[in-house]
């Protein structure tokens, strides 16, 4: 694609957290114009009246009409709603679709009508994404865990993985529930969906893509944290490989990936919140290897990765519109 051509983007489900972050990224993207933002419940309202941080930056109103004259359509809808939307609406065949729900992430669920979805983790499927017409954006926990483990899977070093991860309240979406109220979250943490989290299926499928023939068991305990955004993962495996060799394996795997970095120092959420980065740290004690990975659940775990996938699909700089600074302190 020529850099002189503007990518016309439409957003379905623009009123939630991922929609808000996607709007913020796209209106500042050097090669994108947002054509419309769809929300049935907010149709006719100014976008900045819902996403108040965007006042002075966007003058669009939400619409309940579908504009088919776009180059790319982002689906920021609830799980199950993307499949329903594509069944009920005719989307032009030339329009690329990037789905941020979990509807098309697994191989056995990746096709609807004449659309076949590619799993959109650039550090795993970058070449396939470049030629794809439809992308299934990975889950937030799945992205953080997979990025921590992909180099080990490629080196055929995984068997049993024990993982814990904590996420902020925005990971639960904008609709209020008991566990997303401030009064519940403040000064509180809770394990949930122990060993049964829905992202386990895509994690296993992605890791075994690089390590076929050897089953990989991921035992995952997720936690709700008392902060708004970010994910911090710690995965543990047994390994006889030296720390120096493990470091080489990670550095080699991520050498040409702009958003995933190996840190020699202890990592924290504030290094990654408000960025599309995932930062990884390795620690080894005896035969026990721990892989820490941290990222922003709304950016690298959702909207930022969706924009990264769009950049790849349209043949422009993978980092366009994503050179964001962390909050730092």
C-alpha positions in Angstrom: 0.0 0.0 0.0 1.2 3.5 -0.8 1.8 5.7 2.2 0.0 8.5 0.4 -3.3 6.5 0.6 -5.4 7.0 3.7 -6.8 3.9 5.4 -10.5 4.4 6.0 -11.4 2.7 9.3 -14.7 1.9 10.9 -15.3 0.8 14.5 -18.2 -1.4 15.7 -18.7 -1.2 19.4 -16.9 2.1 20.0 -18.2 2.9 23.5 -16.2 0.5 25.6 -12.7 0.5 26.9 -11.1 -1.2 23.9 -13.1 1.1 21.6 -11.9 4.1 23.4 -8.3 3.1 23.2 -8.7 2.2 19.5 -10.2 5.6 18.7 -7.4 7.4 20.6 -4.8 5.5 18.5 -6.5 5.8 15.2 -7.2 9.5 15.3 -3.5 10.1 15.8 -2.3 7.5 13.3 -0.5 9.1 10.3 -2.2 6.9 7.7 -5.7 6.5 9.0 -9.0 8.4 8.9 -11.8 7.2 11.1 -15.0 7.0 8.9 -17.5 6.1 11.5 -17.9 4.8 15.1 -20.9 2.5 15.7 -22.8 2.3 19.0 -26.5 1.5 19.1 -26.9 2.8 22.7 -25.0 6.0 22.1 -26.2 6.9 18.5 -26.3 10.7 18.0 -24.1 11.5 20.9 -20.7 13.1 20.5 -17.9 10.6 20.9 -16.1 12.9 23.4 -19.2 13.0 25.6 -18.7 9.3 26.3 -14.9 9.2 26.0 -14.2 12.5 27.8 -10.5 12.3 27.4 -11.0 12.9 23.7 -12.6 16.3 24.0 -11.0 18.7 21.5 -9.5 15.8 19.5 -12.5 14.3 17.7 -15.8 15.8 16.4 -17.5 12.6 15.3 -20.8 11.4 16.7 -21.7 7.7 17.4 -24.0 6.2 14.8 -26.2 3.1 14.6 -25.7 2.9 10.8 -23.1 0.7 9.1 -20.9 2.4 6.6 -19.6 -0.2 4.2 -17.2 2.2 2.4 -14.2 1.5 4.6 -10.9 -0.4 4.1 -10.8 -2.0 7.6 -13.5 -2.7 10.1 -12.7 -3.2 13.8 -15.1 -5.3 15.9 -14.9 -4.2 19.5 -17.9 -6.2 20.7 -18.6 -8.8 23.3 -17.7 -12.4 22.9 -20.3 -14.1 20.7 -21.3 -10.7 19.2 -18.7 -10.6 16.4 -20.0 -13.8 14.9 -23.6 -12.6 15.2 -22.7 -9.3 13.6 -21.0 -10.9 10.6 -23.9 -13.2 10.1 -26.4 -10.4 10.2 -24.5 -7.8 8.1 -23.0 -7.9 4.6 -19.5 -6.6 4.6 -17.8 -5.9 1.3 -15.3 -8.6 0.4 -12.5 -6.1 0.0 -12.9 -4.8 3.6 -10.5 -6.2 6.0 -11.9 -7.2 9.4 -10.0 -7.2 12.8 -12.0 -8.9 15.5 -11.1 -8.1 19.1 -13.5 -10.7 20.6 -12.6 -14.4 21.1 -15.0 -15.6 18.4 -12.5 -16.7 15.8 -9.2 -17.3 17.7 -9.2 -21.1 17.6 -8.5 -23.0 14.4 -11.7 -24.9 14.6 -13.7 -21.6 14.9 -11.7 -19.5 12.5 -14.1 -19.4 9.5 -17.4 -17.8 8.9 -19.1 -17.4 5.5 -16.2 -16.9 3.2 -14.0 -15.2 5.8 -11.1 -17.1 7.3 -9.4 -15.5 10.3 -5.7 -15.6 11.1 -4.6 -15.5 14.8 -3.2 -12.0 15.2 -0.1 -12.4 17.3 2.6 -10.7 15.3 5.4 -12.4 17.2 4.0 -15.7 16.1 2.2 -15.2 12.8 3.6 -12.0 11.3 4.0 -13.3 7.7 0.5 -14.7 7.7 -0.9 -11.5 9.1 0.7 -9.5 6.2 -1.3 -11.4 3.7 -4.5 -11.9 5.8 -7.9 -10.3 5.1 -9.3 -11.1 8.5 -7.6 -11.1 11.9 -8.6 -12.6 15.2 -7.0 -10.4 17.8 -5.6 -12.5 20.7 -6.8 -12.3 24.3 -5.0 -10.1 26.8 -3.9 -12.8 29.2 -3.1 -15.1 26.2 -0.9 -12.5 24.7 1.1 -11.9 27.9 1.5 -15.6 28.6 2.4 -16.6 25.0 5.0 -13.8 24.6 6.7 -15.1 27.7 6.7 -18.7 26.4 7.0 -18.6 22.6 10.9 -18.8 22.5 10.8 -21.8 24.8 8.2 -23.5 22.6 10.3 -22.9 19.5 13.3 -24.4 21.3 11.1 -27.5 22.2 11.5 -26.9 25.9 7.9 -26.8 27.2 6.0 -29.5 28.9 4.4 -28.4 32.2 4.0 -24.7 32.8 2.7 -23.2 36.0 1.5 -19.6 35.5 0.0 -16.9 37.7 -1.1 -13.5 36.3 -2.8 -10.4 37.7 -4.8 -7.9 35.7 -6.4 -4.5 36.2 -10.1 -3.8 36.4 -10.4 -2.6 32.8 -9.8 -6.3 31.8 -13.4 -7.0 32.9 -14.9 -4.5 30.5 -16.9 -1.4 31.1 -20.2 -3.0 32.3 -20.2 -2.9 36.1 -20.2 -6.1 38.1 -19.6 -6.6 41.9 -15.9 -7.2 41.3 -15.3 -4.2 39.1 -16.6 -1.5 41.6 -13.9 0.7 43.1 -15.1 -0.2 46.6 -14.5 -3.9 45.9 -11.3 -3.5 44.0 -9.5 -1.1 46.3 -7.0 -2.8 48.6 -8.2 -6.1 47.4 -7.1 -9.0 45.1 -8.9 -12.3 44.2 -8.1 -15.4 42.2 -10.8 -16.3 39.7 -11.4 -19.0 37.0 -8.6 -21.0 38.5 -7.2 -23.5 35.9 -10.3 -22.9 33.7 -9.7 -19.5 32.1 -11.0 -19.2 28.5 -7.7 -18.1 27.1 -6.1 -21.4 27.9 -7.3 -22.9 24.6 -5.7 -20.3 22.4 -2.5 -20.4 24.6 -2.1 -24.1 24.1 -2.9 -24.0 20.4 -0.4 -21.2 19.8 2.5 -22.8 21.8 1.9 -26.2 20.1 2.1 -24.4 16.8 5.8 -23.9 17.5 6.2 -27.2 19.4 4.1 -29.8 17.5 4.0 -33.4 18.6 4.6 -32.7 22.3 1.5 -31.7 24.4 2.0 -28.6 26.5 0.1 -28.3 29.8 -0.4 -24.8 31.0 -1.8 -24.5 34.6 -3.0 -20.9 35.0 -4.3 -19.1 38.0 -5.5 -15.5 37.1 -6.0 -12.7 39.7 -8.1 -9.6 39.8 -5.9 -6.7 40.9 -6.6 -3.4 42.7 -5.4 -1.2 39.8 -7.0 -0.1 36.5 -4.8 -1.4 33.7 -1.9 -3.7 33.0 -1.1 -7.4 33.2 1.8 -9.0 35.1 2.5 -12.7 34.4 4.9 -15.1 36.1 5.3 -18.5 34.5 7.5 -21.3 35.9 9.0 -24.4 34.3 11.8 -26.9 35.1 14.9 -26.3 32.9 18.4 -27.7 32.8 19.5 -25.1 30.3 21.9 -22.5 31.5 20.7 -18.9 32.1 23.1 -17.6 29.5 21.7 -20.0 26.8 18.1 -19.2 27.8 18.9 -15.5 27.5 20.3 -16.1 24.0 17.2 -18.0 23.0 15.0 -15.1 24.0 17.2 -12.4 22.4 17.4 -14.3 19.2 13.6 -14.9 19.0 12.7 -11.3 19.6 15.6 -9.7 17.7 13.3 -8.3 14.9 10.2 -7.7 16.9 9.8 -4.1 17.8 7.4 -4.3 20.8 8.7 -7.2 22.8 11.9 -6.8 24.8 14.0 -8.8 27.3 15.1 -6.9 30.4 18.1 -7.8 32.5 16.5 -6.0 35.4 13.3 -6.5 37.5 10.3 -5.3 35.5 7.1 -3.5 36.6 3.7 -2.5 35.2 4.6 1.2 35.0 7.2 0.4 32.3 4.4 -0.8 29.9 1.1 0.9 30.8 0.1 3.2 28.0 2.4 1.4 25.5 2.2 -1.4 23.0 5.2 -3.1 24.6 5.6 -6.4 26.3 8.7 -6.6 28.6 10.1 -9.9 29.7 12.4 -10.8 32.5 14.0 -14.2 33.2 15.0 -15.5 36.6 16.6 -18.9 37.3 17.2 -20.6 40.6 18.6 -24.1 40.3 16.4 -26.0 37.8 13.5 -23.6 38.2 13.1 -21.0 35.5 10.6 -18.1 36.0 9.5 -16.0 33.1 7.9 -12.6 34.0 6.0 -10.7 31.3 4.3 -7.4 31.7 2.1 -5.4 29.3 -0.9 -3.1 29.0 -4.1 -5.2 28.7 -5.9 -2.5 26.6 -3.0 -1.8 24.2 -0.7 -4.8 23.5 -3.5 -6.9 24.9 -6.2 -5.4 22.7 -6.4 -2.2 20.7 -2.7 -1.6 20.3 -2.2 -5.0 18.9 -5.2 -4.5 16.6 -3.5 -1.4 15.2 -0.2 -3.3 14.9 -2.0 -6.0 12.9 -3.7 -3.4 10.7 -0.2 -1.9 9.9 1.1 -5.3 8.9 -2.0 -6.0 6.7 -1.7 -2.7 4.8 2.1 -3.0 4.4 3.0 0.1 6.4 5.5 0.6 9.3 4.5 -1.9 11.9 5.1 0.7 14.6 3.0 3.5 13.0 0.8 5.2 15.5 2.1 3.1 18.3 5.2 4.9 19.5 3.8 5.6 22.9 5.5 6.5 26.2 4.9 4.6 29.4 3.4 6.4 32.4 6.8 5.9 34.1 5.7 7.1 37.6 
